[in-house]
Amino acid sequence: MKKVNLLLLSLILFLATACKMPEPKELGVKFEENNPISIDDLIAQLQTTPLIKAVQLKGEINKSCLSEGCWFTIKDKNGESHTIDVKDKKFRLPNSSAGKTVVALLDAKIDTTQDEPEIILETIGIKYLDENSSTQ
């Protein structure tokens, strides 16, 4: 009986480690990709329009939250990282998201209630692009 239990346990452990779950291609609200812009273009638009809803942003994830998957960063052309939060924590980004190119559907605004204006970016949906996709 011990051998059967040991064999079953070994089989379960093997299957659990060998069967890798496929990574999602879309998270959150589903949307069709339609003329996404770069983080630099979004920041420029926010200078004249302090609130932009449902804008599509294309870029490479630099870092992401490894504990809850609730935020990620995208760098601008100057190398500055901009944090994008998952709105209301509606979905979790996989821990392997860094280095992946995505299109994020998000709301962007400038918060002027602080001493220094702060850019607030909240995503409601993400599409992971194929590895061969080019970024803007």
C-alpha contacts under 8 A as a table, 3 or more apart, distances in Angstrom:
res1	aa1	res2	aa2	distance
1	M	4	V	5.17
1	M	5	N	6.32
2	K	5	N	5.14
2	K	6	L	6.03
3	K	6	L	5.02
3	K	7	L	5.96
4	V	7	L	5.02
4	V	8	L	6.07
5	N	8	L	5.05
5	N	9	L	6.05
6	L	9	L	5.09
6	L	10	S	6.07
7	L	10	S	5.09
7	L	11	L	6.14
8	L	11	L	5.07
8	L	12	I	6.18
9	L	12	I	5.14
9	L	13	L	6.16
10	S	13	L	5.17
10	S	14	F	6.07
11	L	14	F	5.09
11	L	15	L	6.15
12	I	15	L	5.19
12	I	16	A	6.05
13	L	16	A	5.08
13	L	17	T	6.27
14	F	17	T	5.39
14	F	18	A	5.87
15	L	18	A	5.07
15	L	19	C	5.72
16	A	19	C	5.76
16	A	20	K	7.75
17	T	20	K	6.82
23	E	94	P	7.54
24	P	27	L	6.94
24	P	128	Y	7.67
25	K	127	K	5.75
25	K	128	Y	4.99
25	K	129	L	7.37
26	E	30	K	7.09
26	E	125	G	7.34
26	E	126	I	5.55
26	E	127	K	4.46
26	E	128	Y	6.18
27	L	30	K	7.37
27	L	91	F	6.57
27	L	92	R	7.88
27	L	93	L	7.83
27	L	125	G	5.54
27	L	126	I	5.14
27	L	127	K	6.60
28	G	90	K	6.67
28	G	91	F	5.91
28	G	124	I	5.77
28	G	125	G	4.30
28	G	126	I	6.51
29	V	124	I	5.84
29	V	125	G	4.57
29	V	126	I	7.61
30	K	125	G	6.41
30	K	126	I	7.95
31	F	105	L	7.72
31	F	125	G	7.48
33	E	36	P	6.93
33	E	56	Q	7.54
33	E	103	V	7.34
34	N	56	Q	7.32
35	N	56	Q	7.21
36	P	55	V	7.41
36	P	56	Q	4.51
36	P	57	L	5.01
36	P	58	K	5.52
36	P	103	V	6.87
37	I	41	D	6.14
37	I	42	L	6.71
37	I	56	Q	6.25
37	I	57	L	4.95
37	I	58	K	5.75
37	I	136	Q	7.29
38	S	41	D	5.24
38	S	42	L	6.32
38	S	57	L	5.69
38	S	58	K	5.46
38	S	59	G	6.41
38	S	136	Q	5.99
39	I	42	L	5.02
39	I	43	I	6.17
39	I	57	L	6.53
39	I	58	K	7.40
39	I	59	G	7.27
39	I	74	I	7.45
39	I	75	K	7.53
39	I	76	D	5.83
40	D	43	I	5.21
40	D	44	A	6.28
40	D	76	D	5.71
40	D	77	K	6.88
41	D	44	A	5.08
41	D	45	Q	6.21
42	L	45	Q	5.09
42	L	46	L	6.23
42	L	57	L	7.66
43	I	46	L	5.10
43	I	47	Q	6.71
44	A	47	Q	5.45
44	A	48	T	7.56
45	Q	48	T	5.73
45	Q	49	T	5.97
46	L	49	T	4.78
46	L	50	P	4.94
46	L	51	L	6.88
46	L	52	I	7.37
46	L	108	A	7.71
46	L	109	K	6.84
46	L	110	I	6.95
47	Q	50	P	6.44
49	T	52	I	6.77
50	P	108	A	7.88
50	P	109	K	5.25
50	P	110	I	5.31
51	L	107	D	7.61
51	L	108	A	5.86
51	L	109	K	4.33
51	L	110	I	6.78
52	I	55	V	6.64
52	I	107	D	5.81
52	I	108	A	5.15
52	I	109	K	6.23
53	K	106	L	6.74
53	K	107	D	4.42
53	K	108	A	6.38
54	A	105	L	5.77
54	A	106	L	5.15
54	A	107	D	5.34
55	V	105	L	5.72
55	V	106	L	5.47
55	V	107	D	6.31
55	V	108	A	7.69
56	Q	103	V	6.30
56	Q	104	A	5.52
56	Q	105	L	4.64
56	Q	106	L	6.37
57	L	103	V	5.39
57	L	104	A	5.15
57	L	105	L	6.54
57	L	106	L	7.42
58	K	101	T	7.26
58	K	102	V	5.71
58	K	103	V	4.36
58	K	104	A	6.47
58	K	135	T	6.77
58	K	136	Q	6.88
59	G	74	I	6.36
59	G	101	T	5.52
59	G	102	V	5.73
59	G	103	V	6.68
59	G	135	T	5.96
59	G	136	Q	7.00
60	E	74	I	5.99
60	E	75	K	7.72
60	E	98	A	7.64
60	E	99	G	5.88
60	E	100	K	5.48
60	E	101	T	4.21
60	E	102	V	6.20
60	E	135	T	7.36
61	I	64	S	7.23
61	I	72	F	6.47
61	I	73	T	5.73
61	I	74	I	5.11
61	I	75	K	7.91
61	I	97	S	6.58
61	I	98	A	5.00
61	I	99	G	5.38
61	I	100	K	5.63
61	I	101	T	6.30
61	I	102	V	7.22
62	N	72	F	7.22
62	N	73	T	5.37
62	N	74	I	5.35
62	N	75	K	6.71
62	N	81	S	7.81
62	N	98	A	5.23
62	N	99	G	5.94
63	K	72	F	5.50
63	K	73	T	5.30
63	K	74	I	7.52
63	K	97	S	7.59
63	K	98	A	5.16
63	K	99	G	7.91
64	S	69	G	6.58
64	S	70	C	7.76
64	S	71	W	5.70
64	S	72	F	3.96
64	S	73	T	6.32
64	S	93	L	7.55
64	S	95	N	7.10
64	S	97	S	6.75
64	S	98	A	6.37
65	C	68	E	6.07
65	C	69	G	4.65
65	C	70	C	5.88
65	C	71	W	5.40
65	C	72	F	6.20
65	C	93	L	7.79
65	C	95	N	7.39
66	L	69	G	5.65
66	L	94	P	7.97
66	L	95	N	5.43
68	E	92	R	6.47
68	E	93	L	7.92
69	G	72	F	7.84
69	G	91	F	7.74
69	G	92	R	4.44
69	G	93	L	4.45
69	G	94	P	6.41
69	G	95	N	6.93
70	C	85	D	6.01
70	C	86	V	5.15
70	C	89	K	5.83
70	C	91	F	7.38
70	C	92	R	5.77
70	C	93	L	6.69
71	W	83	T	6.71
71	W	84	I	5.50
71	W	85	D	4.27
71	W	86	V	5.61
71	W	93	L	7.72
72	F	83	T	5.71
72	F	84	I	5.40
72	F	85	D	6.65
73	T	81	S	5.81
73	T	82	H	5.22
73	T	83	T	4.41
73	T	84	I	5.91
74	I	81	S	5.52
74	I	82	H	5.43
74	I	83	T	6.78
74	I	84	I	7.79
75	K	78	N	7.59
75	K	79	G	5.27
75	K	80	E	5.23
75	K	81	S	4.23
75	K	82	H	6.05
76	D	79	G	5.30
76	D	80	E	5.51
76	D	81	S	6.50
76	D	82	H	7.49
77	K	80	E	7.51
83	T	121	L	6.99
84	I	120	I	7.53
84	I	121	L	4.91
84	I	122	E	5.54
84	I	123	T	6.63
85	D	121	L	6.27
85	D	122	E	4.77
85	D	123	T	6.15
86	V	89	K	5.18
86	V	90	K	6.71
86	V	91	F	7.00
86	V	92	R	7.78
86	V	122	E	5.62
86	V	123	T	5.02
86	V	124	I	6.35
87	K	90	K	6.36
87	K	122	E	5.15
87	K	123	T	5.56
87	K	124	I	5.74
89	K	92	R	7.05
90	K	124	I	7.51
93	L	97	S	6.73
94	P	97	S	5.63
95	N	98	A	7.60
97	S	100	K	5.57
100	K	128	Y	7.03
100	K	129	L	7.56
100	K	131	E	7.39
101	T	128	Y	6.14
101	T	129	L	5.63
101	T	130	D	7.66
101	T	131	E	7.39
101	T	133	S	7.54
101	T	135	T	7.07
102	V	126	I	6.56
102	V	127	K	5.46
102	V	128	Y	4.51
102	V	129	L	5.47
103	V	126	I	5.77
103	V	127	K	5.22
103	V	128	Y	6.65
103	V	129	L	7.33
104	A	123	T	6.24
104	A	124	I	7.65
104	A	125	G	5.77
104	A	126	I	4.41
104	A	127	K	6.41
105	L	123	T	5.61
105	L	124	I	5.92
105	L	125	G	5.10
105	L	126	I	6.22
106	L	121	L	6.68
106	L	122	E	5.37
106	L	123	T	4.00
106	L	124	I	5.77
106	L	125	G	7.14
107	D	121	L	5.93
107	D	122	E	5.43
107	D	123	T	6.44
108	A	119	I	7.20
108	A	120	I	5.73
108	A	121	L	4.64
108	A	122	E	6.60
109	K	119	I	5.87
109	K	120	I	5.30
109	K	121	L	6.72
110	I	117	P	6.33
110	I	118	E	5.53
110	I	119	I	4.58
110	I	120	I	6.02
111	D	114	Q	6.94
111	D	117	P	5.56
111	D	118	E	5.11
111	D	119	I	6.26
111	D	120	I	6.83
112	T	115	D	7.46
112	T	116	E	6.99
112	T	117	P	4.65
112	T	118	E	6.70
113	T	117	P	7.20
114	Q	117	P	5.96
114	Q	118	E	7.33
123	T	126	I	7.39
129	L	133	S	6.26
130	D	133	S	5.47
